[in-house]
């Protein structure tokens, strides 16, 4: 594992057991997150974004398990660790920022109590020092009157303030990896931009890596350094944000980009991806995307053989038979 890699996921496979039968939910997923880098994991609901997160955090449900592959955090292999062992990494080495902070913040305890307990647990400081640090981190995330906010309960704060409190709480443990699971979805556009700018700033200040989960390509354009596109539990494309938006190679990536309306045009047409997202139990021969792909008829292999990941240009990978056959770019 390279020194600047905070997280390195290689050839990850995971299954869920449903009615006594196991179904693969992640197939051969590989990616890495470096210090001072934001990697966005992108795709529709059900594509495997959250399952990947749960694998990294060691929080798969009882009917889920990693069958093979490697997850390394700061050169420590996480797969195979007991829950007690992996719990030491949560909070201290990797922190989670949730979509709705009310699910992570206890509504019955003050902000100050929760921040102090977090600091005492992860930083080993006394209560007085924890209170000083809580004020410091609330200030870092741009919260005015931090002493007053520490006395309040989460339900007394707006959604944007609650999200900033959660970010402050996660950052106060000084993790090397931040995992952000759609952290701006519940916020209005103005607050969303502020939170994204804040994460960008704090990432550089703390020299941390961010694994950012989202379905919103507008958010991706704002914050990503690199993008990993998932479809039905498989990685279909990976590249820098500039590569993906300038020259998307996989038809699914093209569909995601085309589905975002261009509001700068007087008349814009939303182009949804045709067809239905496959069920976890559905067996699809060949490329999993072929039933919805507008180019599947051009290639006989699409319905017979799963495409392999190909490097189309330095650092830009895609799994599509048309690319393998002739370096084709999709319109």
N, C-alpha and C positions, 0 to 999 in steps of 0.2 A: 504494500500500500504506500503510495507516494506521500511524502511528508505533509503536503498542503491539502490532502484529502481528509475531510472530516468524516464523511460517510462513503463507503464503497459497497455497493450491492452488486453481486455477480451471480448470474444464472439462477435466479430465485424462482422456485416453484412452490405453490401452496394449493391446498385443497380444502373444501368444505364438505362435511358429511351431512347428507340429507336423506332421510328414510333409509338408513343403513348402507347407503352407497356414497362413495366419494367422487366429487366433481372438481376438476381443476379450475381454480379461479385466477391463478397467476401462472404464466408459462414463460420461463426463461427470461426473466426481467433483469436487466443490468443497467446501472447508471451510477454516477458518483456525484458528490457535492464537495466542493473545495471551500477553503476559507475565503471569506469576503466574496462569495458567489451565491446567487439565487437560481436554483433549478426549479422550474415550474413543471409539475406533473399535470398533464392536460387530458381531458376527454369527457364524454358524456357520463351521466350517472350510471353506475354499474360497470364502468370500464376497468376498475381495479385500483383506482387512485387511493381510496380509503383503506382497502385491504393491504396495499403496499405500506401505508403508514402504520397500520396495526402490526404488521410483521416487524417493522423497524422498532416500534415501541415495545414489542413483546406483549401485545394486548389482544391477540386473536381470540375470538370466542371459543368456547369449549369444543364446538364441532369443527373448528378450523385448525390446521397445522401446516407448518413448513415441511415439505417433503425432501427438498434438496436445495443447494445453493448456499451462498455466503452473504452475511451482513456484518460488515466490520465498521465499528465506530472508534475512531482514534486508535486504530491498530488492535482493537479487542474484538474477537469474534463473538457475536451475540447469539447466533443460532446454537441451540443446545444448552444455553444457560438456564438455570432454574429461575423461577419467578423471583425468589429472594435475591438472587445475584443480579438479575437485570434491573430490579427495582432501584439498585444503587446508582444506575446510570440515568434513570428518569429524573428530571429536575436538575441534577448536577451537571451531567454531560449533554443531555438533550432535553429540550423543553417544548411543550405543546401549546400552541395558540389556537383556540377553538373558534368555530364559526359564530357561536352564540356564547359570550362569556358568562351568562347566567347559569350555564350548565357546568362551568368550571369554578365559579365563585359561589360560596355558600351564602344564600340570601339572609340567613339568620345571624351572621357574624359580621362585624364591621370590617371595612377594608383594611384598617390598621392591624386588627387582630390577625387577619389572614396573611398579610404581608410579613408581619413579625414572626409568625410561626414558620412560614416558609424560609425566612432568612436564618432563624435559629436552627432549623433542620438541615439546610443545605450549606450554610456558611459557618455554622458553629459559633455564632456570636451571642452575646448576652442580650437581654431584652432592651436595654437602653441603646446599645449600638444598633440593634435591629430597627429600632424606631428612627434613629438618625439615617440609616441606610434606606428605609422605606421612603422617607421624605426626599432623599437624594434621587432615588429612582423614579418617583412620581414626577419630580422636576425634569428629569432626563426625557421623559416621554411627553413633556409639554403640558402637564396638568398644573394649573394655577391654584394657589392656596392649598398646597399639599397637606399641611397640618390639619386643615379643616376637613379635607376629603378623607383622611384616615379615620375620622370619627364617624363617617357616614356608612350606611349599609348600601350594598350594591343596587338595591331597587330604588334608591334615592338619586342614582346617577343616570345620565342619558346613555344610550347604546354606545356612542362614540367614546364616552368617558370610561365606561365599563371595559371596553376593548383595550384602552390605553392602560388601565389598571392591571389587566391580565398580562399585557405585554411587559409592564414594569415588573410584575411578580415573576414572570418567566425569566426575564433578563437579570434580575437581581441574583439569581443562582449562578450566573455567568456560564451558561452552557456553551459548548462548541457548536452545537447543531440546534437550530430553531426549526420546528415542524409547524407550519401554518396551514391549517385545514380550512380553506375558504373563509379566512378571517374577516373579509370585508363584505360578504354577501348580504348580511343583515343591516348594513349601513347605507345611508344616502350617499349620493355621488360625491358631494363636497367632502364629507367626513372620510369617505373611502380614499380619496386622493391624499388626504392628510396622513392617514394611517400607513399607506403605501410609502409615502415620502419618509415617514418616521422609521419604518422598517429598513429602508435603504440606508438611511443615515446611521442607525444603530448597528447594522451589520458591519459597516466599515469601522465604526468606532470600537466594536468589540472583537473584530477579526473573526467573526463567526460565519458559518454557512447556513443558508436557508433552503429548506425543502418546502416549496409552496404548492399546495394542492388547489386547483381551481378548474372551473369549466368556462370561465369568462376570459375570452381572448383580449378584451380591452384591458383587463387587469394584467394579463401576461405581458402585453406591450409596454406597460408602465414599469414593471418590476423585474422581469426575467433577464438573466444573462444567457442561460441555456434552457431549452424546452425538450421535454420527453413526452411524446404523444402515445397514449395507451388506447387500445381498442379491444374489448372483450378479453381482458387479462393478458394481452400481448403488447409489447412495444412495437409500434409501427413506424415511428420516425423519431429522430433526435438530431438537434443541431443548435447553433446559436440563435438568439432571437432574430437577428438580422437574416440569417440563412432561411429560417422557417417562413418568415413573412415575405421575404423577397422571392423565394423559390421553393414553395412547398412541393414535395415530391410524391407523398402518398395521397391517393384520392380521398382518404378520410380526413387528412389534415386540410386539404383543399376545401372539403365540405364544411369543416368547422369554421374556416376563415370566411367562406362565402355566406355562411349563416348569420354573420354579424352584419347588421344593416349599416350602410354608410350614410349617416345623417347629414353629411355636408352636401349631398346631392339633393336637388329639388324633388326628384322622384327616386325612391329607392325600393328595390324588391328584395324581400327576405327569401333566401334560397335554402329551405330546409333540406337535410339529407334524407333522401327517400328511404322507404322501408322501415322496419322495426329493429330495435337493438335486440340481439339474441339473448335468450334465456340461458342461465348458467347450465341448465340440463340439456340444452339443445346441441346436438352433434352436427357440425358443419364441416364437410370435407374440404381440403385445400385451404385457401385464405379465408379467415373468419369474416372478412368484410365483403367477400365476393357477392353475396345475395343483394347487397345495397350499392355495389360499385358500378358506376356508369361505364367503366372501361373493361369489365369482366369478359364481355363477349369478344374482345380483341385478343384474348389470350386463353388458350385451352388449358393451361396449367392452373389457372386461378381456382377452378373447382376440383382440382385433383391433388395439388401439392402445396403445402404451406411455404410461402416465400421466406428466404433467408435475408438477414440484415446485410445490406450492401452499402459501402462507403461511396457515395456519389461524388463528393468533393471533400477535402480535408475537414474532418470533424462533423460532417453532415451524412447521417445514415438513414436509410429507409428500407422497409421490407415490402417490396412490390415486384412482381414478376416482370412488369413492363419496364421498370428501371433496369433490372438485371439483363433483360433481353436487348435493350438498346439505349439505355440512358434517357428514356423518355421523360419529358416533363409534362405534367397534366395541366390543362387549362381550367 
